[in-house]
């Protein structure tokens, strides 16, 4: 209901929060109910991706991986690609938690990013290695 009523006014923060909330919710209405919400979220994600920061990108990909693992979503490679292109352009903004979430999401979805993103993530992980917490490693 919330997506239907307020979705058109969502900004990138709302979109990221909606993905996270959906990933944590039990599948109440089944795959078809999730499908309507996911379709709207995918459209909103594409519309707001350029305003997203590293936290939103990594959290959305993490939520997508959780939904994929639970069978509630088939990963849409085009949307993953849009988010990865955004990530590539701002890797130096990634904090350790963002790197951990992004790495886990990609591995969970069996997505192999291009070499440029992998190298940039490795460089950022090395640069911020002292800031990682044990649960982020």
CORFENZI-V731304 format. One record per pair of residues at least 24 apart in sequence whose ideal C-beta (glycine too) atoms are under 6 Angstrom apart, sorted by the first residue. I is the first residue (numbers start at 1). GAP is how many residues later the second one is. Records with the same first field share a line. If there is no record, write none. Layout:
I=GAP + GAP
This chain:
3=34 + 37
7=33
10=34
12=36 + 39 + 40 + 44
15=29 + 30 + 33
16=40 + 43 + 44
19=41 + 44
20=39 + 43
23=40 + 43 + 44
27=45
34=38
38=35
42=37
49=33 + 37
54=36 + 39 + 40 + 44
55=43
57=26 + 29 + 30
58=40 + 43 + 44
61=41 + 44
62=39 + 43
65=40 + 43 + 44
68=41
75=34
80=31
84=29
88=29
91=29 + 33
94=30
96=32 + 35 + 36 + 40
97=39
99=26
100=36
